[in-house]
Amino acid sequence: MGTLLNCCDLSCCCAECTGLSSAQLNELRETLKHAGLGKQGHSRTPEENARALLHVNQYQQAGMSFDAAIKATAAAEVASPATLRAALKEFQTPPESDECIEQESKYTDAWWNDLSSPMHPFYHECGPILEAELLIHRIVAQVQDENIFESCTTIRDALKSELTINVSKSTVHRWLHALGYQYGKKNFINNQPQSYRNALIRKYIYQYARALKEQEAGTAIIVYMDESYIYQHHCSKSLWFSLSSSRKNDVRGDASGQRIIIMHAMTKDGMLEVEGVEPSNILAELYESCALIFNEVSVDNITPADYHNTINGDKFIGWMQQRLFPTFNKLYPGKKMYLILDNAKYHHHRGPDWFAPYNKKKGQLADFLRQRHVRSITLDDGRVIPVSKFSADANKRAGGPTLAQLKKVVQKIIEQNPEINTTVPQQLMNDHHYELIYTPPYVSQLQPIELIWAFTKSLVARQSQRSRTMNEAAVQTRQAMDQVNQQLCLKVIHHCHKWVSSFMRSDSGGSLQQYQELSALINALKANEEDVDPSDITPDLPETDANEEDDDSKAQWNHQATAASAH
């Protein structure tokens, strides 16, 4: 570089100055271009600007004018002189106004020449200081809890107003990525408090441990079931592409197409199916296989339906009766089934006797009591209301109950007779002396069959091609499912057990922390040391406004509370 610095005119980067031929210089510039430097739209990093400005300074110390130094460096960097001038201007601009200095900001001119300062324009590697990092974490957590608006601009403004840190939006963007955050679509969940959600997880773990205890004793088998789908054109979402290409990562075709329905069940021994059985898509037909991989499914042998209309209560009940029970009885005769499934609405399919009083009118409540042969009711004030006045007005002359009083009586009768609002899946399981265990909402880590779907979809994605038909995609999905063996099933079950043990050791584990591992809890149950505090694993319903909550949400809360309080 000594020869280069002594040149009288470096703006051209001539061969005499560099010792390189014009062809060699062009080759070096092409190398930079292929690396993405100097291209239109390329955002120079703070490190690149810092390196360039150091070179400008060295050129000036060698006697070159500022303009010539900028042009020479820009030619070497394959950048625009205007870009370097802007970088130098940003570097020389004070970060704080006089007003901020008057506020006795803890950031003074002393840090300005220090590249490690968190407010320096070229700062990148070290990330935000501790106070700024904590503030960012707090803002992100508040957004998740309160669903408020946030962006790099709002975070930048908060850093400036609360910590007097003045940084650009791009710096905030880099900090967010460095702290492990990424920008994406919101995933709205229900309003369950975290304490209630943790209690549901603890209750599930306790019930699951009981089922594992019986499975190890050889008297029961745990069955994990779930539904999913895969698109006809399902493929990998990533590829290698050339930065120099004008089209870059464009790919012909699309990543969707029609949907293929996947419904299956698995145990510790593999997928729940009798070898050689090829089931149809008509759920009215009995097959000793739980596999269901079709784009259309029918329950009545007449009307097929696509994915959006297929997975409903009637189809799920048909699958239980014609696929699940026959297959389980064939493979595990005389054993009890514990069925693990999520909280999809069709897994709680309601029968014709289901009755939820919350949005019912007075006449409907009165009819319910009459159908139950209730001849009179006693109110909290001691009044006895005969059946003839159940629907009467709540005034002294008519002598009837109020709507709220009638709802309270009906709810009490439902609580005393839980069979009234027993879902159809629950009733079918009771008839076979089996048990249902629902995983808590939005905790897919507890369902090992979810990892089987990931394995299957990965194999199908590797076989993608633009002209793939719906039938070919379905065949590839079945072939991928055929590769799921006992070893893989045991592996994914063990993976979920590791998550359970990790939860038990955390602060959310509550009284389960004393066991540390799922295996220790199972051993304690075997030894009849069931000393888990019931108040710790039985969640309380969150407080809600009865006037604003609808029938479905009320029924969902009640069902979850009933399931969590079982045993």
N, C-alpha and C positions, 0 to 999 in steps of 0.2 A: 504494500500500500504506500510505501515511501515514494516510489516513482510516481504514483498517481497524485499524491499531495503536492509534488513539485511542478506539476503541469501548469502552464500559464493559462490554459483555457480547457477546463474540464467539462464544459457543458456538452461536448460531443463524445467524450469517452473514446478518444482515438486509439488506434493500435499502438502508437508509440508510447502513450501514457500507460496503458494496461499491460503491454507485452502480449496481447492477444490479437488475432486477426479479426476482421469484420465478421467472417463466417462463425468464428468461435464466440464472439460477443452475441451474435444473433441466436446461436444455439443456447447460450446461457439465458437469454431473455425468453426463449421458447420454453425452457425448463420451468422458469418462474410462472409463465402463463399457464402451463399445464398443471401446475400446483395450485392454481386458483388465484395467484397474485397478479395484480395489475388488470384484471378483467373488470368490465363494467358491472357494477352492482356488488363488487367485493368490498366487504367492510374490513378495514385494516384493524388489527388488534392493537391494544396499547403498547405491547412489546415491539411490534413492527415500527410504530411511530417513534418510540423511544430510540430504537436503533438508528432510524433515519436521521433524527435530530442530532444524535451524537456525531454522525458522519458530517452533517452540515457544519457543526461546530468545529470539527477537525479541519474541514476545508477552509473555513474562515481563518483559523489560526495559521494556516499555511499561506495566507495572503490573498485568498480568493474573495471576491465580492459575495455579498449575501445572495443576490439573485443567481449568480453563476453556481454557487454552492447548492442552492435549492434545485436548480435544473440538473446539475450533475448527479445529485443523489436521486432525484426522481427518475432519471434515465437508468441508473443502476438498479433501482427498486422496481422498475416497470410500473411507476405510479405517476399520477398527475402532480405537477408542481403546486397546483392549487390545493391539493389534498395535504401536502406537507406544510404549506403556509397556514392552512386552517388548524393543523395539529399544533404548530408552534404558537399560534394565537391562543388556542385553548390552554396550552401549557403556561403561557404567560399571564392569563387572566386570573386575578385573585378569586378564590373560591367563595369568599364571604364579603358581603357589603359592609360599609362603615357601620350600618345599623346593627348588624350581627356582632361586630367587634365591640360596640358600645354595650351590648348585652353580656359582655364578659364571657364570650364563648371560650371553651377550653381548648379550641383549636386555633392556634396563632400562626404567625408566619414561620415559626421555627420548623414546622413539619413540611412546609411547602417544597423544600429541596430534598425531602426524604421520600424516595419511591415506595417505601413500605407503609406510608401513611394510608389509612383506609379512605381518606378523602382525596387522595392524589388522582389526577386524571388518568395516569398510567397504572394505577393500582389494579391488580387482577388476581394474583396468585393467592394472597393470604386470606381473602374474603373479608366480611364485615367484622368490626370489633364486637366484643361480647355483648355490649349494650344494644347495638344495632341488631345482632342476631336474635337476641331475646325478644326485641320488639317485633321483628318479622314473624317469629314463631307465634307470638301472641295475636298478631293481626290475622294470620292464616287460621288459627284455631277459632277466633271470633267469627270469621266468615263461615266456617263449618257449623258453628253452633247457632248463629243468628241469621244466616243467609243474607248478609249485607253485601253491598257492592265493593269490590276491590280490584285494583289493577296495579301495574308498576307505578303509575302516576300517583295513586292514592298512598301507596307504600312510601314512595319518595317524599311526598308531602308530610307524611307522619314522621319520617326520619328527620326532616328539616325542622318541623315544629317542636318535636319532643326532645331531640338530641342535637339540634343545630348541625346536622350532617347534611351537606348539600352535594348530592351526587346526581348523575343522569339516570334516565329511565333504563338505558342499556346496562348501566352498572347494577341497578336493582335487579334486572333480568338475569344477569350473570350470577349475582348473589343467590337468587332463588334457586337456580339450578345447582349451584355449589352446595346449597343446604339440603338438596335432595328433593326439591319440589319440581313439579311439572304442570303445565297448563292443560286442562282438558275439560270434558263435559262433566257437569254436576251429576251426582247420583243421589237422587232424593230418596230418603228412607222415612219410615214412620217416626212418630214423636216419642218413642220409648226412651225414658231416661236411661243413662248408662248403667246406673245401679240396678235397674230392673232387667236390662239386657244381660248384665253379668250374672244376676241371680238365675235367669233362664239357662244360661250356659252351665252354671254349677249344678242345677237340677238335672239337666240333660246328662252331664258327666256321671252323676250319681246313678241315674237310671241305666245308663249305658254300661257302667261298671257291674251292675247287678246282672245285666244280660250277658256280659262277658264271663261272669262267674258261672252262670248256668251252662254257657257254651263250653267252657273248660271242663265242666263236670260231665259233659256228654249228653245232657238232657235237652238242650236247645240249640238252635242255629240262628245267627244274626243275618238278616237279609238287608242289603243296602239297595235301594231302588231310586231311580230318578229319570227324568225326561230331558231331552235336549234336541237340537236340530243342527243340520249342516247344510250349507248352500251348495247348489249344483256346481258352481264355479269356485268353490272354496280353494284357496291357494295361499302360498306364502305372501306375506305383506312386505317383504324386503327383497332387494336385489342389489348387485354391484352395477354401477353405472359410471359413465365417463363424465368428468366435470367439463371437458372441452366440447361435449356434444350439445348441439342446440336444443335437442329434445330431452336430454338428461335421462330422467327415470320414467318416461312415458311408457306404458305397457298397453298393448292392444287387448281389448276384451273388457271384462268386468269381474268383480269379485263376489257377485251375488247369484242371481238366477233363482230358480225355484228352491223351496225348502224340502229337505228330507227329514222326516220325523224319526227320532231315535228314542225308544223306551226299552229299558232292560233292568235286570236286577243281578246282583252278584253276592257271593258269600266268600268265606275264607278259602273255599275249595275251587273258586273260579266263577265264571258266569253261570247263572241259574238256568240251565237248559240241558235237556237230554240229548246226547250226541246223535247226530243224524236227523233230527227233527227239523223240518223246514216249515215254519208257521206262515199262515196267510195274513192278509191285512184285514180280515173280517173277524172282529172280536166276538161274534156270536158262535164261532167255531172253536172247539176245544183242541189245544195243542199243548204238549208237555215241553214248552219252551217259553221263556219270558221275553225273547227277542222280538222287537217290533221296529223294523227299519223300512219305512215306506214313505212315499210322498202323499199318499191318500190312505185313509183308514176309515173303515165302516164298522158300525156296531150292530146294524140290523140286516146285513147282507144285501142291502138295497142301495143305500145312500152313502157314497164316499164323500169325504170332505178334506179340504186342505188343512195345513198346520193350524191356521188361525181358528178354525172351527172344530178341530179334532180333539185336542186335549181338553176335555171337559169332564164333568162328573160322571155322566153316563158311560163315556169311553173308559174312564179309569176303573169304574166298577166292573165293566165287562172284562177288562184286562185282569183284574183280581180274580174274578170267578172262573174265567176260561183259560187263563195262562198261569197266573201266580200259584194258586192253590193246587191245581193238578200237578204242576212241575215239582213243587216243594214236597208234596205227598209221595211222589214217585222217587225222588232222590233221598228224602229224609223221613221215611215212614216212622210214625210214632213219636216224632220230636216236636217240640214247641218252636214256633217261629216268633222272633222279634223283628219287626219290620221297621227299618230306619228310613224316613222320608222327610222332605222339607214341608214348608207351610204353604205350598201352592193352594189356591182356592179350591180346585177340584179334588184335592186330597182331603177336604172337609165337606164333601158333598152332603147336602142336607136332604133328608127324606121328607115325605108329605106331612109327617107329624111335627116337623120343626116349628117352634113358635117362639118369637122374640117379642116381648111386650113393649119395647121402648117407643116405637112410633105407631102403635096401635090405638085405635079409637075405643071409646068406652063400650060400644056395642060388641066389638070384636073381643075385648077382654071378658065381657060377660058371657059371650058364647063359649069361650074357652073354659070358663069355670063350669058352665052347665054341662058341657061335653065330658067334663071330669066328674060329674055327678056331685058337685059341691052344692049343698043345700043352703048353706049360710056361711057368712064370714064375720070374724070379730076384728074390729078396728082397734087401733092403739088406745083410743079413748074409752074403750070398753063397750061401745055400741055393737050390737049384733044385727047384721043386715041380712034379711032373708033373700032367697034366690029371686023372688018376684021384684025386688027393688035394686038388683045389681045395676040396671041401666037407668035408674031413676035419677032426676036432678039432685044435685048436692045442696039442697035447701031444707029447712026445717019441715016444711009442709010435705015435700016428696020423700024426704028421709033417705036418699040414696048416698052412696060414697062419692068422693071426689075422684077425678081421673088418677091423680097421684096415689091415692089410697088403694085404688083398684089395681094399679100397676104393681104396687108393693106386695099385695096379696098374691098376685099371679107369679111374681118373681120368687116369692117364698115357696110356692108350690113346686115350681120348676127346680129349685135348689134341693127340695126334699125328694124329688123324683127325677134323678139325672137321666133316666132312660128316655124321658120326653124329648130331650134335645141331644140325643146321641146321633152322631153322624153315621151315614151308611157304611163307610169304611170301618168305623169303629165297631158297629154292630156286626159286620161280617167277621171281623177278627175275634170278637167275643164269642160268636157262634162256634168258632173253631178252637177256642181256648188259646188264641194267640194274643200278642200284645203289640200295640203301635207305640213307637217312640218318635216324636217329631223333633227335628233339629231346630234350634232357635232361629228366628228370622235373620237373614243376612249374615249367617256364619257358615259359609260354604266349606270352610276348613274342616268341619266335622263330618263331611260326607265324602268318603274315599272314592265313590264312583265318579265324582266330578273329575278326578285325575284320569280315569279311564276314558272319559270323553276327550280330554286333552290329548291323550295318546292316540286315539282313533283319528281325530281331526288332523293331527300332525302327519299321520301316514297318508291320509287322503290328499292333503296339501302337496305332498311330494310327487303325486301322480297327476297334478293339474295340467290341463292343456286347454287352449281356447275353444276347441270344438267338442269338449266333453259333453255328452248327453246326460239327461236326467237318469236314465237307466244305468249308464256306465258309472255315474257317481254313486248310485245306490249299491251297485255291485262292489265297488271299491270300498264303500263303508262296511258292508257285510264282511268282506275279506279282511279288513282291518280289525273288525271285532273278533274274527276267528283267531287272530293272533294273540288275543288276551288270554293268558293262561293263569294257572294257580300261583306261580311265582310272582307275576306282576300284581295280582290281586293282594297277595300278602304284603308286597312292597308298599302299595298305596295305603293299605290299612295301617301298616306300621308308621307311615308318614303322618297320618292323622293322629295316631296315638302320641307321637312326639309333640304335636301341637297341643294336645290335651294336657300332657305333662307340663309343658311350658306355661300354659295358662294356670295350672294348679299352683305352680311356684311363684306366680306373679302376685301383685297386690290385689288383683281382681279375684284371686282364688279363694279368698275368705277362709273359712274353716278347712277347706280342702288343702291349704298350704301345709298342714301337718303331715300329709302323705307324700308330697313332693312328686311322686310318680303315679301314673295310672295303675301300674302293677301293684304298688303298695296299697292302694285303695281296694283293689280286688282281693288281695290277701287279707285285708282287714274285714271285708265282708264275709270271706270264707270262714274267718275265725269268729264271726258273729260280733265283731267289735264295731257295730254301727253307731258310733258316737258323734256323727255329724250333727251339728246344731240345726234343727228343722227351720228355725227362723232365718237362718243364713241362706238356705237353699230354696225356700219357698218365697217367691217374690210377691210383693204387694202391688196391687194395681195402681197405676199412676192416677192422680186426681184429674178428673175431666169434668166438663160442663155438660150435664145430661141434656140440656136444652139444645146444645149445638152438635152433639154427637149423633150420628145416624145409626140405623139398625145394624148395618153390616159391621161397622167399627166396634160397636158395643158387643156384638156377638163374638167378634174376633178376640177382644180383650178377655171376655168371659171364658172362651174356649182355652186360651193360653193359660189363664190362671188355673182352670180346672186341670189341664194337663200337667202343669207344673206342680200342683198340689197333690198329685196322685201318689199312691203307695204310702 
